[in-house]
Amino acid sequence: MIPRNVTIPVTRTERYCTFSDYQTTVLIVVYQGESRIASHNHPLGKFRVRDIPPRPAGREELDVRFSYDLNGLLKVTAILLSTGQEKSIEIDMTGGTEQKRDLSAWKDAPGAKAYRAVIRTAERLLGKPDELTEELCILLQDALDGLKAALLDGEDAEAAAEALRERILEAKGAAL
């Protein structure tokens, strides 16, 4: 949305629409990076827009506005066009807040092949925000990040994988 080396302050807006029939929730995940594949970029934050009127896919639209200011503050605001409802997140890009580690190289770690299936299952569940509570999404993402970090650090990945499997079962139970 906001290209590298652009003059700041800058604001960009992109319009999105619901992708499934009668969708009532949208999870907005903010990434930093240049890859067209989201998981290859660095996640900065996320928030959820709830109470979307249930309509057929594509009938509800959201404007997502990205504003970056001179103080290094990135503000991402989602506006539901039909109701005017707004939800936003502010991200301090100066490093004043805790920075998340880049875990995108987990696939190259020794032993990663053994955990691909459980990681992919967790990623698929996280791609269905309507079916999980925000708290469960956060717990599942934390367990997923824990397994990827363990693989990268050469630590006991099996303990982290078991924690992720438990969160997956919890998420699948909640989705039923």
C-alpha positions in Angstrom: 0.0 0.0 0.0 2.7 2.5 1.0 5.8 2.0 -1.2 9.3 2.2 0.1 11.0 5.7 0.0 7.7 7.6 -0.4 7.6 11.1 0.9 5.9 11.3 4.3 3.4 12.1 5.7 1.4 9.8 3.3 -2.1 8.3 3.2 -3.3 5.5 0.9 -6.7 4.0 0.8 -7.8 0.6 -0.7 -11.3 -0.8 -1.0 -12.0 -4.4 -0.1 -15.2 -6.4 0.0 -16.4 -9.4 1.9 -15.4 -12.7 0.3 -18.0 -15.2 1.7 -21.8 -15.1 1.9 -23.2 -13.5 5.0 -19.8 -12.7 6.5 -20.1 -10.7 9.7 -16.4 -10.3 10.6 -13.2 -9.3 8.8 -9.7 -9.7 10.2 -7.3 -7.0 9.0 -3.7 -8.0 9.2 -1.0 -5.4 8.6 2.3 -6.5 7.1 5.6 -4.8 6.2 7.5 -6.0 3.2 7.6 -6.2 -0.5 6.6 -9.8 -1.3 3.2 -10.3 -2.9 2.8 -13.3 -0.6 1.6 -12.1 2.8 3.3 -14.8 4.9 6.7 -13.8 3.4 6.4 -10.3 4.9 6.7 -9.1 8.5 3.4 -9.0 10.5 3.0 -5.6 12.3 -0.4 -5.9 13.9 -4.0 -7.0 13.4 -7.5 -6.0 14.3 -11.0 -7.2 13.6 -14.1 -5.4 12.2 -17.2 -7.0 13.6 -21.0 -6.6 13.2 -20.9 -6.4 9.4 -24.4 -6.7 8.0 -24.8 -10.3 6.7 -25.1 -10.0 2.9 -24.0 -12.0 -0.1 -20.3 -12.1 -0.8 -18.9 -8.9 -2.3 -21.9 -6.8 -1.2 -20.3 -5.2 1.8 -17.3 -3.0 1.2 -14.6 -1.6 3.5 -12.2 1.2 2.9 -8.9 0.5 4.6 -6.8 3.6 5.0 -3.1 3.5 5.8 -1.6 6.8 7.1 2.1 7.1 8.0 3.2 10.3 9.7 6.5 12.1 10.4 6.7 10.6 13.9 6.9 7.1 12.5 3.3 6.2 13.5 1.3 4.0 11.1 -2.4 4.2 11.6 -4.6 1.7 9.8 -8.3 2.4 9.8 -11.1 0.2 8.3 -14.4 1.9 7.5 -17.4 -0.2 6.8 -19.1 1.8 4.0 -22.7 0.7 4.6 -22.7 1.7 8.3 -19.8 4.1 8.7 -18.4 1.9 11.5 -14.7 2.5 12.0 -12.0 0.3 13.6 -8.3 1.1 13.7 -4.9 0.2 15.0 -1.8 2.4 15.5 1.7 0.9 15.1 4.9 2.7 16.2 7.3 2.1 13.4 10.2 3.7 15.2 11.1 0.6 17.2 9.7 2.1 20.4 7.4 -0.9 20.7 8.3 -4.6 20.8 9.2 -5.7 17.3 8.2 -9.2 16.1 10.8 -11.5 14.8 10.9 -12.4 11.1 9.9 -16.1 11.1 9.6 -16.5 7.3 12.7 -18.7 7.0 11.3 -21.5 9.1 10.9 -23.7 6.0 14.7 -23.8 5.7 15.3 -24.9 9.3 16.6 -28.4 10.0 13.6 -30.7 10.8 11.0 -28.2 9.4 9.6 -30.8 7.0 8.2 -32.8 9.9 6.1 -29.9 11.0 4.8 -28.5 7.7 1.4 -30.1 8.0 0.6 -28.8 11.5 1.9 -25.3 10.4 -0.3 -25.3 7.3 -3.3 -26.4 9.3 -2.8 -23.5 11.7 -2.4 -21.0 8.9 -5.6 -22.2 7.2 -7.5 -21.8 10.4 -6.1 -18.3 10.9 -7.4 -17.5 7.3 -11.0 -18.0 8.5 -11.5 -15.1 10.9 -15.3 -15.5 11.0 -15.0 -18.9 12.7 -12.7 -18.0 15.6 -12.8 -15.5 18.4 -10.1 -12.8 18.4 -8.6 -14.3 21.6 -8.4 -17.7 19.9 -6.8 -16.2 16.8 -4.1 -14.5 19.0 -3.4 -17.7 20.9 -3.2 -19.8 17.7 -0.9 -17.2 16.1 1.3 -17.2 19.2 1.6 -21.0 19.2 2.3 -20.9 15.5 5.0 -18.3 15.9 6.4 -20.4 18.8 6.9 -23.4 16.7 8.5 -21.5 13.8 10.9 -19.8 16.3 11.8 -23.1 17.9 12.6 -24.5 14.4 14.8 -21.5 13.6 16.6 -21.6 17.0 17.2 -25.4 16.9 15.2 -25.8 20.1 12.8 -28.6 21.0 10.3 -28.2 18.3 8.2 -31.1 19.4 7.0 -29.3 22.6 6.1 -26.2 20.5 4.3 -28.4 18.0 2.3 -30.1 20.7 1.2 -26.6 22.0 0.2 -25.7 18.5 -1.7 -28.9 18.0 -3.7 -28.2 21.2 -4.6 -24.7 19.9 -5.6 -26.2 16.6 -8.0 -28.6 18.3 -9.4 -25.8 20.4 -9.9 -23.7 17.2 -11.5 -26.6 15.3 -13.8 -27.2 18.3 -14.8 -23.5 18.4 -15.5 -23.5 14.6 -18.0 -26.3 14.9 
